[in-house]
Amino acid sequence: MTLPLAAYYGIALAVPLANGAAKQGAAFWKHAFVVFILPLIWIALGSAISGIVRTFRRGAQRDFANASTITAP
């Protein structure tokens, strides 16, 4: 995950900086802030959702395993 994120930052931030985009002032820096922060937010959100789903799946599997060992009287 680090390599694709680094490549994204290189294309979205480093290349424009090398081409003099910083001369645009606040407009570029606002854009750079959004470009830098949004992927981190999406990664954190995706990781949290994935963790929650995994937790529920483990619980459902455990409940299913316990239910299959119960015998009718």
DSSP file (Angstrom, degrees, kcal/mol; ACC not computed):
  #  RESIDUE AA STRUCTURE BP1 BP2  ACC     N-H-->O    O-->H-N    N-H-->O    O-->H-N    TCO  KAPPA ALPHA  PHI   PSI    X-CA   Y-CA   Z-CA
    1    1 A M     >        0   0    0      0, 0.0     4,-1.6     0, 0.0     5,-0.2   0.000 360.0 360.0 360.0 -26.8    0.0    0.0    0.0
    2    2 A T  H  >  +     0   0    0      1,-0.2     4,-2.6     2,-0.2     5,-0.2   0.907 360.0  53.2 -69.2 -41.6    2.9    2.3    0.6
    3    3 A L  H  > S+     0   0    0      2,-0.2     4,-2.5     1,-0.2     5,-0.2   0.932 109.5  46.1 -64.1 -47.0    4.2    2.2   -3.0
    4    4 A P  H  > S+     0   0    0      0, 0.0     4,-2.4     0, 0.0    -1,-0.2   0.900 114.5  49.3 -62.3 -37.4    1.0    3.2   -4.7
    5    5 A L  H  X S+     0   0    0     -4,-1.6     4,-2.5     2,-0.2    -2,-0.2   0.905 111.4  48.9 -67.1 -40.7    0.4    6.0   -2.2
    6    6 A A  H  X S+     0   0    0     -4,-2.6     4,-2.3     2,-0.2    -1,-0.2   0.899 111.4  49.7 -64.4 -40.5    3.9    7.3   -2.7
    7    7 A A  H  X S+     0   0    0     -4,-2.5     4,-2.3     2,-0.2     5,-0.2   0.911 110.5  50.7 -64.3 -41.6    3.5    7.1   -6.5
    8    8 A Y  H  X S+     0   0    0     -4,-2.4     4,-3.2     1,-0.2     5,-0.3   0.936 111.8  46.6 -60.3 -47.7    0.2    9.0   -6.2
    9    9 A Y  H  X>S+     0   0    0     -4,-2.5     4,-2.4     1,-0.2     5,-1.6   0.881 110.5  54.3 -63.4 -36.9    1.8   11.7   -4.0
   10   10 A G  I  <>S+     0   0    0     -4,-2.3     5,-2.1     3,-0.2    -1,-0.2   0.924 116.1  36.9 -62.4 -44.3    4.7   11.9   -6.5
   11   11 A I  I  <5S+     0   0    0     -4,-2.3    -2,-0.2     3,-0.2    -1,-0.2   0.920 123.3  41.5 -73.6 -44.4    2.4   12.5   -9.4
   12   12 A A  I  <5S+     0   0    0     -4,-3.2    -2,-0.2    -5,-0.2    -3,-0.2   0.749 135.1   9.7 -80.3 -23.9   -0.2   14.7   -7.6
   13   13 A L  I  X5S+     0   0    0     -4,-2.4     4,-2.1    -5,-0.3    -3,-0.2   0.744 123.4  49.7-121.7 -49.1    2.3   16.8   -5.6
   14   14 A A  I  ><S+     0   0    0     -5,-1.6     4,-2.5     2,-0.2    -3,-0.2   0.910 110.5  49.8 -67.8 -42.3    5.9   16.4   -6.5
   15   15 A V  H  ><S+     0   0    0     -5,-2.1     4,-1.6    -6,-0.2    -1,-0.2   0.949 112.8  45.9 -63.8 -48.8    5.5   16.9  -10.3
   16   16 A P  H  4>S+     0   0    0      0, 0.0     5,-2.8     0, 0.0     6,-0.3   0.902 112.9  51.5 -61.0 -37.7    3.4   20.1  -10.0
   17   17 A L  H ><5S+     0   0    0     -4,-2.1     3,-1.5     1,-0.2     5,-0.3   0.921 108.4  51.0 -62.3 -42.3    5.9   21.4   -7.4
   18   18 A A  H 3<5S+     0   0    0     -4,-2.5    -1,-0.2     1,-0.3    -3,-0.2   0.803 108.2  53.7 -64.7 -27.9    8.8   20.7   -9.7
   19   19 A N  T 3<5S-     0   0    0     -4,-1.6    -1,-0.3    -5,-0.2    -2,-0.2   0.363 126.0 -99.2 -89.5   5.8    6.9   22.6  -12.5
   20   20 A G  T X 5S+     0   0    0     -3,-1.5     3,-1.5    -4,-0.2    -3,-0.2   0.712  74.4 142.6  91.0  21.1    6.5   25.7  -10.3
   21   21 A A  G > < +     0   0    0     -5,-2.8     3,-2.0     1,-0.3     7,-0.2   0.750  62.6  73.8 -66.6 -22.3    2.9   25.2   -9.1
   22   22 A A  G >  S+     0   0    0     -5,-0.3     3,-1.5     1,-0.3    -1,-0.3   0.739  81.3  72.0 -63.6 -20.5    3.9   26.6   -5.7
   23   23 A K  G <  S+     0   0    0     -3,-1.5    -1,-0.3     1,-0.3    -2,-0.2   0.682  81.1  73.0 -67.9 -16.7    4.0   30.1   -7.3
   24   24 A Q  G X  S-     0   0    0     -3,-2.0     3,-0.8     1,-0.2    -1,-0.3   0.613  92.3-156.2 -74.0 -11.0    0.2   30.0   -7.5
   25   25 A G  T X>  +     0   0    0     -3,-1.5     4,-1.6     1,-0.2     3,-0.6  -0.509  58.2   4.8  80.0-135.9    0.2   30.6   -3.7
   26   26 A A  H 3> S+     0   0    0     -2,-0.2     4,-2.5     1,-0.2     5,-0.3   0.800 122.9  63.4 -61.9 -32.9   -2.7   29.6   -1.5
   27   27 A A  H <> S+     0   0    0     -3,-0.8     4,-2.0     1,-0.2    -1,-0.2   0.927 106.7  43.5 -60.4 -44.9   -4.7   27.9   -4.3
   28   28 A F  H <> S+     0   0    0     -3,-0.6     4,-3.0    -7,-0.2    -1,-0.2   0.912 113.3  51.3 -66.5 -40.8   -2.0   25.2   -4.8
   29   29 A W  H  X S+     0   0    0     -4,-1.6     4,-2.1     2,-0.2    -2,-0.2   0.846 109.0  50.5 -69.8 -32.9   -1.4   24.7   -1.1
   30   30 A K  H  X S+     0   0    0     -4,-2.5     4,-2.1     2,-0.2    -1,-0.2   0.928 113.3  46.5 -64.9 -44.6   -5.2   24.2   -0.5
   31   31 A H  H  X S+     0   0    0     -4,-2.0     4,-2.8    -5,-0.3    -2,-0.2   0.926 111.5  51.4 -61.2 -45.0   -5.2   21.7   -3.3
   32   32 A A  H  X S+     0   0    0     -4,-3.0     4,-2.1     1,-0.2    -1,-0.2   0.885 107.8  52.9 -61.6 -39.4   -2.0   20.0   -1.9
   33   33 A F  H  X S+     0   0    0     -4,-2.1     4,-2.7     2,-0.2     5,-0.3   0.937 112.4  43.9 -61.9 -46.7   -3.6   19.7    1.5
   34   34 A V  H  X S+     0   0    0     -4,-2.1     4,-2.3     1,-0.2    -2,-0.2   0.920 113.4  51.0 -64.3 -44.2   -6.7   18.0    0.1
   35   35 A V  H  < S+     0   0    0     -4,-2.8    -1,-0.2     1,-0.2    -2,-0.2   0.841 116.0  42.7 -62.7 -33.4   -4.6   15.7   -2.1
   36   36 A F  H  X S+     0   0    0     -4,-2.1     4,-0.6    -5,-0.2    -2,-0.2   0.899 120.1  38.8 -79.6 -42.2   -2.5   14.7    0.9
   37   37 A I  H  X S+     0   0    0     -4,-2.7     4,-2.2    -5,-0.2     3,-0.4   0.898 103.5  63.9 -81.2 -42.7   -5.2   14.3    3.5
   38   38 A L  H  X S+     0   0    0     -4,-2.3     4,-2.8    -5,-0.3     5,-0.2   0.884 101.2  50.0 -56.3 -45.4   -8.1   12.6    1.6
   39   39 A P  H  > S+     0   0    0      0, 0.0     4,-2.4     0, 0.0    -1,-0.2   0.895 110.8  51.2 -61.1 -35.6   -6.3    9.4    0.7
   40   40 A L  H  X S+     0   0    0     -4,-0.6     4,-2.3    -3,-0.4    -2,-0.2   0.899 110.9  48.0 -66.2 -39.3   -5.2    9.0    4.4
   41   41 A I  H  X S+     0   0    0     -4,-2.2     4,-2.7     2,-0.2     5,-0.2   0.928 112.6  48.5 -65.1 -45.1   -8.8    9.5    5.5
   42   42 A W  H  X S+     0   0    0     -4,-2.8     4,-2.7     2,-0.2    -2,-0.2   0.889 111.8  49.5 -63.4 -39.0  -10.1    7.0    2.9
   43   43 A I  H  X S+     0   0    0     -4,-2.4     4,-2.4    -5,-0.2    -1,-0.2   0.931 113.0  46.5 -65.6 -44.8   -7.5    4.4    4.0
   44   44 A A  H  X S+     0   0    0     -4,-2.3     4,-2.3     2,-0.2    -2,-0.2   0.916 114.4  47.8 -63.3 -43.1   -8.3    4.8    7.7
   45   45 A L  H  X S+     0   0    0     -4,-2.7     4,-2.5     2,-0.2     5,-0.2   0.921 112.6  48.4 -64.2 -44.8  -12.1    4.6    6.9
   46   46 A G  H  X S+     0   0    0     -4,-2.7     4,-2.4    -5,-0.2    -1,-0.2   0.890 111.7  49.7 -62.9 -39.6  -11.6    1.5    4.8
   47   47 A S  H  X S+     0   0    0     -4,-2.4     4,-2.4     2,-0.2    -1,-0.2   0.904 111.3  49.2 -65.9 -41.1   -9.4   -0.2    7.4
   48   48 A A  H  X S+     0   0    0     -4,-2.3     4,-2.3     2,-0.2    -2,-0.2   0.932 112.9  46.3 -64.2 -45.9  -12.0    0.6   10.1
   49   49 A I  H  X S+     0   0    0     -4,-2.5     4,-2.6     1,-0.2    -2,-0.2   0.911 112.2  51.3 -63.7 -41.9  -14.9   -0.8    8.0
   50   50 A S  H  X S+     0   0    0     -4,-2.4     4,-2.5    -5,-0.2    -1,-0.2   0.907 110.2  49.4 -61.6 -42.2  -12.8   -3.9    7.1
   51   51 A G  H  X S+     0   0    0     -4,-2.4     4,-2.2     2,-0.2    -1,-0.2   0.896 111.1  49.1 -63.8 -41.0  -12.0   -4.5   10.8
   52   52 A I  H  X S+     0   0    0     -4,-2.3     4,-2.4     2,-0.2    -2,-0.2   0.926 111.9  48.4 -64.5 -45.0  -15.7   -4.2   11.8
   53   53 A V  H  X S+     0   0    0     -4,-2.6     4,-2.5     1,-0.2    -2,-0.2   0.921 111.4  50.2 -62.0 -44.1  -16.8   -6.6    9.0
   54   54 A R  H  X S+     0   0    0     -4,-2.5     4,-2.5     1,-0.2    -1,-0.2   0.907 109.8  51.2 -61.0 -41.3  -14.1   -9.1   10.1
   55   55 A T  H  X S+     0   0    0     -4,-2.2     4,-2.1     1,-0.2    -2,-0.2   0.924 111.5  46.5 -62.6 -45.0  -15.2   -8.9   13.7
   56   56 A F  H  X S+     0   0    0     -4,-2.4     4,-2.5     1,-0.2    -1,-0.2   0.887 111.6  51.7 -65.4 -38.2  -18.9   -9.5   12.8
   57   57 A R  H  X S+     0   0    0     -4,-2.5     4,-2.6     2,-0.2    -2,-0.2   0.917 109.2  49.6 -64.8 -42.4  -17.9  -12.4   10.5
   58   58 A R  H  X S+     0   0    0     -4,-2.5     4,-2.4     1,-0.2    -1,-0.2   0.916 112.1  48.8 -62.0 -41.7  -15.9  -14.0   13.2
   59   59 A G  H  X S+     0   0    0     -4,-2.1     4,-2.5     2,-0.2    -2,-0.2   0.904 111.7  48.8 -63.9 -41.4  -18.8  -13.7   15.7
   60   60 A A  H  X S+     0   0    0     -4,-2.5     4,-2.4     2,-0.2    -2,-0.2   0.890 111.7  49.2 -66.2 -39.6  -21.2  -15.1   13.1
   61   61 A Q  H  X S+     0   0    0     -4,-2.6     4,-2.4     2,-0.2    -2,-0.2   0.904 111.9  49.1 -65.2 -40.7  -18.9  -18.1   12.5
   62   62 A R  H  X S+     0   0    0     -4,-2.4     4,-2.3     2,-0.2    -2,-0.2   0.914 112.0  48.3 -65.0 -43.1  -18.5  -18.7   16.2
   63   63 A D  H  X S+     0   0    0     -4,-2.5     4,-2.3     2,-0.2    -2,-0.2   0.900 112.0  49.5 -63.3 -41.2  -22.3  -18.5   16.7
   64   64 A F  H  X S+     0   0    0     -4,-2.4     4,-1.9     2,-0.2    -2,-0.2   0.910 110.9  49.5 -64.7 -42.3  -22.9  -20.9   13.8
   65   65 A A  H  X S+     0   0    0     -4,-2.4     4,-0.7     1,-0.2    -2,-0.2   0.896 112.9  46.9 -64.5 -40.1  -20.3  -23.4   15.2
   66   66 A N  H >X S+     0   0    0     -4,-2.3     3,-0.6     1,-0.2     4,-0.5   0.876 110.7  52.6 -69.3 -36.8  -21.9  -23.2   18.6
   67   67 A A  H >< S+     0   0    0     -4,-2.3     3,-0.7     1,-0.2    -2,-0.2   0.845 104.4  55.9 -68.0 -33.9  -25.4  -23.7   17.1
   68   68 A S  H 3< S+     0   0    0     -4,-1.9    -1,-0.2     1,-0.2    -2,-0.2   0.690 103.4  55.0 -75.0 -16.3  -24.4  -26.8   15.2
   69   69 A T  H << S+     0   0    0     -4,-0.7     2,-0.4    -3,-0.6    -1,-0.2   0.587  86.3  96.5 -91.0 -10.4  -23.1  -28.6   18.4
   70   70 A I    <<  -     0   0    0     -3,-0.7     2,-0.3    -4,-0.5    -3,-0.0  -0.649  63.4-155.8 -80.3 130.7  -26.5  -28.1   20.2
   71   71 A T        -     0   0    0     -2,-0.4    -2,-0.1     1,-0.0    -3,-0.0  -0.804  19.4-109.7-107.5 150.9  -28.7  -31.2   19.9
   72   72 A A              0   0    0     -2,-0.3    -1,-0.0     1,-0.1     0, 0.0  -0.488 360.0 360.0 -74.9 145.6  -32.4  -31.3   20.2
   73   73 A P              0   0    0      0, 0.0    -1,-0.1     0, 0.0    -2,-0.0   0.495 360.0 360.0 -71.0 360.0  -33.8  -33.0   23.3
